[in-house]
Amino acid sequence: QVHLVESGGGWVQPGGSLTLSCVVSESISNYLMAWYRQVPGKQQRDLLAQISSTGTVDYMNSAKGRFTISRDNANNVVYLQMNNLKPEDTAVYYCNGHRLIPYAVYWGQGTQVTVSS
């Protein structure tokens, strides 16, 4: 079983920054890694950003210009740098790993981010 462990969440004032980390228990070199979030009262997890095994990144509109996803394949870590945070960014943030061969999808347990004054 592969484990994903997120950290770095917490409380921050509007306009502040946080960096989330996701440590994976095995090599991520063949994984598409992504960050999702689930806002309060919503059952669906929304994709924010993803990064391929070769470093190609893709951002959803909600993350463009403020969030940066990156990966460290040597240490099996994925990051999400979040700047200029807004109250509407309050959510539980989840790390996701997607491997094609053999097929597998893994989730972390989530880390809470609260943006308020």
GITA-V948704 format. One line per field, one symbol per residue. ss: DSSP state (H for helix, E for strand, C for the rest). phi: phi as a letter, one per 40 degrees, with the letter a starting at -180 (. if undefined). A space follows every 50 residues. Layout:
ss->???
phi->???
This chain:
ss->CCCEEEECCEEECCCCCEEEEEEECCCCCCEEEEEEEECCCCCCCEEEEE ECCCCCEEECCCCCCCEEEEEECCCCEEEEEECCCCHHHCEEEEEEEEEC CCCEEEECCCEEEEECC
phi->.cbbbcahcibacdgcbabcbbcbcadbdbbcbabbabcdgbcccbcbaa bcccgcbabcdcbcgbbbcaabccbfbbbbcbbfcbdcccacbbcbbbbc bccabbbccgbcbbbab
